[in-house]
Amino acid sequence: MSAPRLSDSQPLEAKDTRRPAVKRRTFLSAIGLTLALPVGNVLAQGGRPIRMIVPLPAGTSNDYAARILTTHVAQTLGQAIVVDNKPGANGVIATMDIMRAAPDGMTLMCGSLSPLASNVAFVKNLPYEPLRNLTPIGGATLTNHVLMVKADSPIRTFADFIAYAKQRPGKVSVGASTTIVQLQIASMNKLGGIQLMAIPYKGTPATISDVIGGVLDATLTDPGNALAQVKGGQLRALAVTSLKRNPATPDWPAISETLPGFDFPSWNAFVGPAGMSRALVERISAAVIQAQKRPDVTEQLARQGMVPLILRPDELKAYMDTEAKKYVRLAREANIQPE
């Protein structure tokens, strides 16, 4: 299937950050709701809550999306859901956890792009295959990265950025906190005919601090962090990495408007362990879509630069496959080896 795009029509369907710290908590189900499933023991005897694994720390966009959506999924299912953050190893730790769980719907994961697709290209000897060891349930959210420079930088547009880099080959530094960002920089070099320096960092906050401090020329960060920095007057947003502009930040152009074909969306999706029954998957998927279509949920997500990614189980399966193959191809073209 063709990959969903950020466009002016939302929420996204298949047919076509820094977040505030959030304490781990259980989302209580609405009183009186029951789960009427003819298959599996999703509603555990004794009221055991569903465990929602999140492969990134609290306060990340992945965690934020999971908590916003599962609040309403819990109400629809009549089942409490507790978020369990399991960060580390590009999501491999969390993914191995979900793989070991029983396929009864009591353990799920709201995974990000890395464990569900791009790890196939970037992690050496990856101990799982996303489509063989996981059950796709449904999309969660779609967003992008944002290219940022210091607020008082003479670079005011992405076209200015390209011109600035052409005048200084090999001297314009961009913070890269993930392999995906490293690949984005490599793609800008290829499509723009420039030579940016990708400077490796362990996390986005450090890259933001170094742009503000003048150590770096630019960085790529999530929209939540970008919005906060622009509002605070510290950084300037030049462009977003998705093919189309993000409806949550419509004034920020897409890099593809200057470099046609540049397309690096960021996304989250719900999966379970392999072997879940079709009826169980469909039930949970329907609850997720119901949550995604709530106006209050759309508004909450937009505050962090995200839109709902509405994908049903088969659509998510096809999307994960397409994204994994894309990153394998792009990593090969950029000569980025698995580590």
N, C-alpha and C positions, 0 to 999 in steps of 0.2 A: 504494500500500500504506500501511497505517497505520504511523506511526513507532514504532520500538522504544522501549520504556520501561525505565527502571531499576526493577526490581521485586524481589521476594523470590525469584524463580526464576532461577537463573543456571547456566551461562552463557546470555546472551541469544541467542535465535534469532528469525528474522523472523516466525515465527508469532505470534506475538503482536504543586603543585607545585613546591615547587621540587625538581627532581630533582638528585641528586648529579651533578657534572660527569662526563661519560663520554667517554673518549678515542675518537676515530675508530679503528675497527679492523675487520679482516676476520674474519668468522665462518667458521671452517674446517669443511668438511663431514666427516661421519664416513667413516672409511676403508672402502673396499669398496662404498659405495653408488654406484649408477649412475642416470642419468636416461634412462628408456626412453620417449621421445616420438616418435611417428610424424610429427610436424609440426614445422617450424621448427628452427632451430639454437640451442636454448636452452643446450645445453652446448657452449660455444664451443670450437673447436679451440685447443689450447695452454693450456686451463684458465683462460681469462679469467673473472673473477668477475662475478656479476650486480651491477649498481650500483643500490642502493636510495636514491633521492633523498628527503630529508626537508626540508620547507619551513620548519622552525624550527630554532633553534640547539640544540647539544648541551645536555642537562640539562633540556629542556622535556618536557612530558608526551607530545607528539607523538614526540619523539626516543626517549624511554624506551620507549614502546609498540613502536616500530619495532625497536629493538634486542632487546627481549625476544622478540618473535615471530619475527624473521628468524633468530635463532640456531637455532631448531628447524625453520623452513622450509628453511633451508640443508641441514640433515641429511636431511630427507625428500627433497629434490630431488637430493641428491648434488652440490650446486653451491655453492661459496663465495659469500657475499654481503657486499658492503662498503657501509656506510652513508655517504652523501655529503650532508652538511648544506648546504642552499642557502637560507638565510634571506633575507627582504627582500620589501618591497612586498606584504604580506598574502598571501604564497605565490605571487605572480604569476611571480617569477623562476624558482622551482622548476618551476612548471607549464609555462612556456614551454620549459624544458629537456627535460622529459619528452615534450612534444609533438614536439620535433625528433628524438627517438630512433627507431631502427628498431623495428618491431613484432615483434621476435624474442624478447622476454622477457628480454633482457639488460639492459634499463634499466626500472625500475619506480619507483613513488613511493608512500610511505606518507603520504598527504595528510591534512590536518586539515579541519575544517568550513569554514574560510574559503576556501581555493582550490577546494574541491570543491562548494560550494553558496552560502554567503552572499556571496561576492564579487559574485555576480550582482546583488545588491541594493546593495552598498556601494561598488563600484569603478566610477568613471566611465570609459566607453569601454574596458571590459574586453576584452583582446585575444584572448579565447578563449571557447568555450562548453563547459562541463564535459562534457555528455553527447555533444557532437559531436566534440570534440577529444581525448577520453580514453576508455579502455576500462575500465569497472568490473570489478574482479576479486573483491573480497570485503571485508567489514567487518573492522576491527581491534579497536578498543576504544571503550567508551562511558563517559562520566563526566559531570561537571557543574561549575558554579562554586559557591563557597561564600561567603555573606555573612558578613563578619567585623567585629567591633568590638574595641576594646581590652579586655584581660582584666579591668581594674578598672572598666569602664564600668557605669553603672547599668542599661544595657539588657541584660537577661538572656535574652530570648526574641524571636522575630520579631514577636509580637503587641506586645511592649514597644516594638520599633523603630517599628512603624506608629503607635502612640500617641504616641511621642516626636516623630515627624516631623509628626503632625497638630498638635501643640502649637507647632511651630516651622516654619511654612510657608516654604519657600525658604531655610532656614538650615541644614539637615542636609546635610553634604557627603559624597559617595561617590566614591572614585577610580575612574576609567574608563580602562583601559589599551587597550581595543579598541572598535571600533564595536559589536560584539555586546554588550559590557558596557553601553555607552551605551544600547542598545536594551532591555536588561534593566531598567535604571533607569527608562527611559521607561514600560515596561510596569508596573513597580511603582507608579509615579505614577498611571497610569490606573486600574489595578485597585484600588489602595488608597486612592484619593482624597487623595493627598499630593503634596508638591512638593519632591522631593529635588533637590539640586544635583549634577549630574554634572560632576566636575572632571577634565579630560583629562590623562592621563599617558602617557609613552612606554613604560612597562613596569610589570608587577606588583610587582617588588621595591620600587620607589619608593613605590607606594601603601601597601604594608605598613609601610615605615619611617615614613611620615607618619601612619598610624593609630596606631602605637606611640608616636610623638612628639606626638600630640594635634593635628596639623595637619588631619587628616581625621577625620570621625566614623566612617566605615566604608569597606570596600572589598569587591570581589568577586574571588576568586582561585581557583586550581585546588585540588583536594583534597590534592595532595601538599604544597603550600605550607601549606595550612590545617592539615593534620595536624602538620607540623613546628612551626608557631607555637603550636598548642594544647598540644602536648607540652612546648614550651619555656616555657609560661606567659605568652606575650606577647599573644596574641589569643584571643578567644572566638568560636566558630562559632555562628551563629544559625540558619541554614537553607541548604538546597541548592536549586539552580535547576531541577533535573529534576522531572518530574511526580510521580514516586514517590521515596521515600527510596533513597539509594544503599546497597546491601547491604554495601559496604565501610565505611560510616560510618552504621550503622543508628540510632544515637542522635541524629543530626542530622535534624530534620524537614525536609520539603519546604516551600518557600514556598507551594505550591498548597494546603497544608493550611489556610492562612489566607486566601490569595487564589486561589480555585478557577480552574483553567484556566491558571495560570502554568506554562510548560513550555519550558525552554531547556537541553536536553542539549548536551554537547560530545562530539564523536566523531572518530575517525580511521578511514581506510579505505585499502585497497590499490587502485591503478589503474595502468594502463599506457598507452602511446601508442595512438592510434586505429589500427585495422586488425589487431589481434592475432587469430589464429585462435581459434575456439571451443574446440578441443581443448586448445590451449596455455593458455587462460584457465582452463578447468576443472581442468587439472592443477595449476596454481599455487594456485587457490582451494582445492582439496582439501588441499594441503599447509598452507595457512594455517589451515583449520578443524581439522586434526589438531593443530596447535600450540596453538590456542585451547582445546582440550578437555583438555590436559594439566593435572593438578592443581597441579603446581609452577608452571606459567605463571599459572594463576588466582590462586595465592597471591602471586606476585611482583607482579602487576598490582594486587591488592587493597591491597598496602602503599602504593600511590600513589593509592588511591581510584578505580581503574578496574576495569571488568569486561569480559570478551570480548564483542564485538559480532559475532555470527555471522550474516553475510549472504552468500548466494551471489551470483554475478554479476548475475542478473536482479533479485534482491531489492535489491542495492546500487544498481542503476540507478534503480529505482523510488524508493528512499529518497532518493537525491541529488536527484531531480526534485521530490519532495515538500518537502524541506527548502529548496531554492532558491525555490520558489513561496511557502513560508511566510515567508521572510525578505523577499522583495519586498513581500508584503502588509503585514507588520509595520512595515517601514521606511516605507512609504507612510502608514500610520496614524499613525506617530510623527513624520511630517514630517522624516525623516532623508534627506538628499539624497546621492547618490553623490559621492564625492570622488576 
